[in-house]
Amino acid sequence: MITHEGRLKAAFEAGVFVLKLCGDVRLTLCATLDKEAQRLAAMPGLKTVLIDLREATNVDSTALGFLAKVAIAVQERVEHPPTIVVDHPDVRRMLDVMGFSRYFTLVRTPMTEPETLADLPQVESDEQGLQHRILEAHRILMRMNEHNREEFQPLVELLEAQEAKSAH
């Protein structure tokens, strides 16, 4: 069953953290993704991170930025890079273009879902918090490769200008 509204599910058992993205995952879920990245950075007993995109119909650039933040948060804590399971060719191509293969292992192999996979409660964010997270996500993406830097530079400059204006 493929859902259209974005949802996040997670499970942690035996040192393996599984994060599953379902449906249309957009910036409205970035506060939840940010919370998970922070939680993973401090999670005791973490050995492996798996991200399942098989039921994701769309993942916007802000959500991708926070997936990259997950990889950065755990890179010193786990032996191998996080694994992304993706079988949709368009999503795979987008991950390749954005440089995700440098930070993740990308596979098509079917995986068995943990029985403990549960919906994550959506973390609410006000407009200012949302804008800050959009800016953070795109800064992370820009650091991943030259293509992303060129692609997202105008957006980041615009968001930085808006943030500077609202600070005054």
ABEGO torsion letter per residue (X at the ends): XBBABBBBBBBBBGGBBBBBBBEBBBAAAAAAAAAAAAAAAABBGBABBBBBAAABABBBAAAAAAAAAAAAAAAAABABBBBBBBABAAAAAAAAAAGAAAABBBBABBBBBBAABBBBBBBBBBAAAAAAAAAAAAAAAAAABAAAAAAAAAAAAAAAAAAAAAAX
